[in-house]
Structure formats: structure tokens, C-alpha cells
Amino acid sequence: MKKTASFIFSPEQLNYEFSETHPFNQKRIILTMDLLKEMHSIDPDDIVEPRTATDEELLLAHDAKYIEIVKKASNGEVSESIGSIYGIGTEDTPFFTGMHDASALLVGGTLSAIEEVMEGRSRYALNLGGGLHHGFQGKASGFCIYNDSSVAIKYLQKKYGARVLYVDTDAHHGDGVQWTFYDDPDVCTFSIHETGRYLFPGTGNVTERGNGKGYGTSFNFPVDAFTEDDSFLHIYRTALREVAEYFKPDVILTQNGADAHYFDPLTHLYSTMKIYEEIPKLAKEIAEEYCDGRWIAIGGGGYDIWRVVPRAWSHLWLTMKSIPTPAGPLPEAWVKKWQTESPFPLIETWQDPPNLYEPVPRKKDIEEKNEQMLTRALHVIRKG
């Protein structure tokens, strides 16, 4: 009997750890799972253990030489000078013991999620350990060693012959995925993110529309710094509906970074928990309308692991399970358990408190600028 949704998880996903002080902290997966368990919304039968991606699968999106270097670096056999050529051993993406195995497991988790859906075992699947969208064919970047999304999309094409719509709502542009499929007409990349004028990786302009046969299948929506909920959601809803109707995908893969929130320490957007309630709802609607429900969701950025990520990522699972958006307080046991570890007072309610931040002086200008950007970004669709 087909399950409604599969939750891909094993404790080994936490082995992807650069250091105790690095902002990329997979403990957020445990915090999210524990919140869902306290809500009694996830059962043992929902959990599927991830497999490790094989070298052959990694080669779908990565160079053999690069994989070899990552393996050697896992055992301390690569110098910083050599590693830096491949984007590892850097301040952003430092060496750590076992980095190949840990990275290949995260990729395998996304492949496991794909197999759950495409083999008909589950309608939807969630792998919070994935979403490493900055990895390139032969180079790590931005905390990302292997790019599970790029491998997964290639896998969907090779094994299932699928047209894939990749939707990225991380505050950082999904550059590694975009460039991998920039000339591929059967993969549509959609990224709404903070403008690269202020934020890594500095790409994702509206003029990046694809190349050759892939022209018109790359869509970028770079919102201005200090963008708030209403403008963000207006762009997301308008653009995703128009892009889906234009591209007509067979399957949707969504990357769900939770770093557009006001509390996130690495970005400059002013979103609240409102966007994380709405983002998965529309993704699910689009999947039902165009893909017979085939929706795979993965994690991504999110660096306030205490106040933001567990609540934001819980909405992905709750949406998949058709559990109504919760309101009011979080489970008291969860707050009590984790407050002792959190460096901040936890938000004790599902919604953010009112007046989370001071009013943005440029609110009207930002909204007008974002609207102009939206018109430019959708020009390829609307002109014809």
C-alpha cells in the first residue's frame, strides 16, 4: 500500500559536520524530528533509512578526479593548497574526517527520496539532509561538497526519463544546480533568493535564462535585501504558477533552505514563519496539478537552527501529511528540552510574535523594485 509520505533519516546524516562552530549544523534535523514527534505527526513506519550514493551515481554530476580528491581529503591526504583548487580545505568548506562518506550519504538520501516516489512506494518524500545546491562538477562551494540536487536530477532523467522542475527557495541562489542544467531543455531551474549584490554566491540575475536549447528554462527571482513576507510570497506564487504552466513538469524537486527568515545570521531578508507555512502548500498544489503528486522535498540552508529551522521544516512534513497548519504554542516538552541548549530564548509559538522587527523604511520602494524584477524575469513566458 502506498504511503502518503516518507521521511528519509538516519543519525549518520549528522556526520556531515565541518566543526562544532561552523554555521552549517545538521543538528537542526534532530530538532525538527523531535518537534514532529512531540506533535505525534510522524510514525516509525514513515521513516526510511537513506542509502549511500555510489561512485557511479556521483559521476552523474561530478568529475572522477574531484571524487578522488574528496576521498583522499577524508583521510587527511590532501594539503590545503591542493584542496583549495577543488574548493575544500577552505574557511567555508573545511576538511573533516570521513567527508566523502558523509557527503555521499546525503546524496544517497535524496536518491532514496526519489525512489520512494518514483517507484510508487510513497506519494511524497522528504530528505532534510539534502539541499547542497552550491556544489559544482569539479569543485565544492558554500558548505556543499557533493551536489545532491544535481545528481538527483540526472538520476531522474537517466532512470525515469523525467522532465524535472527544480524549485529553490533558499536565500542564496542555487548556482550549482542552475549551471549544471543551463543548456538542458528538460530541466527547469527556479530560484527565488536574495539579490547577489549583497550575498553569496553573487549570481542569479534575471538575465540568466539558460543557454542554447536550454534557453528559457532557467528562472531567477532575486529579491531586494529587507524584502518582507507579502512581497516574497507574491513573487513566489505568481512565478511558480506561470513557470509550471509553461514547463509542464513530470516531477517537482524543491530545495527548502530556511535562511530567508529575519533571524538568520547570514542573510538580509525580513521574512517570518508565514512564508514557510505557504511555500510547501503551493509546491504540493503544483505537484498534484502537473505531476500526479510526484513531489520530493529536500533541506538546504538555515543557520538559526533553534528559533527558525525546526518550525520551518516541520511545515514541509505537515503539508505532505495534510495536517492543518498548527497555531498557538509549540509542544511544551520540546521547548523545555531544548531551551537549555539554545543560546537564544526559543520562540514558543508556531507563528512568530508580532512586531518581530522595526518597520522597514524602504518598504514601498522594495516592493516596487521586486515587482519590476518579476516582470523582467517572466518576460520569456509572457512575451509569447
Secondary structure, 3 states (H helix, E strand, C coil): CCEEEEEECCHHHHHCCCCCCCCCCCHHHHHHHHHHHHCCCCCHHHEECCCCCCHHHHCCCCCHHHHHHHHHHHCCCCCHHHHHHCCCCCCCCCCCCCHHHHHHHHHHHHHHHHHHHHCCCEEEEEECCCCCCCCCCCCCECCECCCHHHHHHHHHHHHHCCCEEEEECCCCCCHHHHHHCCCCCCEEEEEEEECCCCCCCCCCCCCCCCCHHHCCCEEEEEECCCCEHHHHHHHHHHHHHHHHHHHCCCEEEEECCCCCECCCCCCCCEECHHHHHHHHHHHHHHHHHHCCCCEEEECCCCCCCCCCHHHHHHHHHHHHCCCCCCCCECCHHHHHHHHCCCCCCCCCECCCCCCCCCCCCCHHHHHHHHHHHHHHHCHHHHCC
